[in-house]
Amino acid sequence: MTMAAALRHLRKGDWESAHPLVQEDESEFGCWAHGIVHLLEGDHGNARYWYRRAHRSFPASPDPAAEIAALAAALKAESP
């Protein structure tokens, strides 16, 4: 449940703890989470790279909390 742990850290704004977890996940969800990590960090250039890898559009007005909620909802929708 690496992604669940990463989400817990992201929700707390703790991108430094989430970063090594999302680096291990090459899935589209993992790349999206990696992009969110860099949004929280303030590195929008790197975040854009990870959003491209996730096949997601970079938000026009980046809102990490909204992105974290959207990622959590998408993960929940994918769960059996």
SEDO-221180 format. One record per residue (C-alpha): residue number from 1; x, y, z. Coordinates in nm, 4 decimals. Layout:
    i         u         v         w
  NUM         X         Y         Z
...
END
This chain:
    i         u         v         w
    1    0.0000    0.0000    0.0000
    2    0.2754    0.2409   -0.0908
    3    0.0275    0.4713   -0.2664
    4   -0.1942    0.4813    0.0440
    5    0.1061    0.5844    0.2530
    6    0.2066    0.8434   -0.0055
    7   -0.1469    0.9875    0.0003
    8   -0.1357    1.0156    0.3793
    9    0.1875    1.2148    0.3547
   10    0.0541    1.4305    0.0702
   11   -0.2611    1.5145    0.2669
   12   -0.0361    1.6380    0.5500
   13    0.1689    1.8442    0.3046
   14    0.4705    1.6245    0.3784
   15    0.6060    1.5954    0.0253
   16    0.9513    1.4944    0.1501
   17    0.8139    1.1702    0.3007
   18    0.5875    1.1039    0.0005
   19    0.8644    1.1525   -0.2555
   20    1.0593    0.8270   -0.2055
   21    0.7322    0.6319   -0.2077
   22    0.6052    0.7728   -0.5369
   23    0.9485    0.7324   -0.6970
   24    0.8966    0.3560   -0.6683
   25    0.5657    0.3627   -0.8620
   26    0.5945    0.3947   -1.2414
   27    0.2169    0.3644   -1.2964
   28    0.0121    0.6599   -1.4196
   29   -0.1189    0.7065   -1.0650
   30    0.2355    0.7003   -0.9318
   31    0.3464    0.9589   -1.1873
   32    0.0458    1.1771   -1.1016
   33    0.1326    1.1521   -0.7307
   34    0.4936    1.2362   -0.8177
   35    0.3683    1.5468   -0.9979
   36    0.1692    1.6453   -0.6904
   37    0.4814    1.6037   -0.4767
   38    0.6556    1.8618   -0.6946
   39    0.3500    2.0912   -0.6828
   40    0.3767    2.0896   -0.3039
   41    0.7500    2.1461   -0.3311
   42    0.6888    2.4445   -0.5595
   43    0.8807    2.2946   -0.8525
   44    0.6223    2.3392   -1.1283
   45    0.8646    2.2524   -1.4070
   46    0.9288    1.9098   -1.2580
   47    0.5583    1.8704   -1.1743
   48    0.4709    1.9308   -1.5422
   49    0.7111    1.6547   -1.6434
   50    0.5406    1.4042   -1.4105
   51    0.1937    1.5124   -1.5217
   52    0.2979    1.4388   -1.8812
   53    0.4231    1.0955   -1.7727
   54    0.0845    1.0408   -1.6041
   55   -0.0956    1.1430   -1.9276
   56   -0.2700    1.4241   -1.7386
   57   -0.3067    1.7903   -1.8195
   58   -0.1194    2.0209   -1.5861
   59   -0.3788    2.2297   -1.3984
   60   -0.4115    2.5909   -1.5127
   61   -0.4298    2.7010   -1.1494
   62   -0.2407    2.4337   -0.9576
   63   -0.4150    2.3478   -0.6308
   64   -0.2345    2.0621   -0.4555
   65   -0.5266    1.9920   -0.2192
   66   -0.7666    1.9566   -0.5126
   67   -0.5194    1.7357   -0.6984
   68   -0.4707    1.5145   -0.3920
   69   -0.8486    1.4783   -0.3553
   70   -0.8847    1.3953   -0.7261
   71   -0.6061    1.1366   -0.7057
   72   -0.7646    0.9766   -0.3972
   73   -1.1032    0.9616   -0.5737
   74   -0.9479    0.8097   -0.8860
   75   -0.7646    0.5473   -0.6813
   76   -1.0843    0.4632   -0.4936
   77   -1.2722    0.4252   -0.8228
   78   -1.0065    0.1792   -0.9431
   79   -1.0218   -0.0306   -0.6259
   80   -1.2167   -0.3580   -0.6388
END
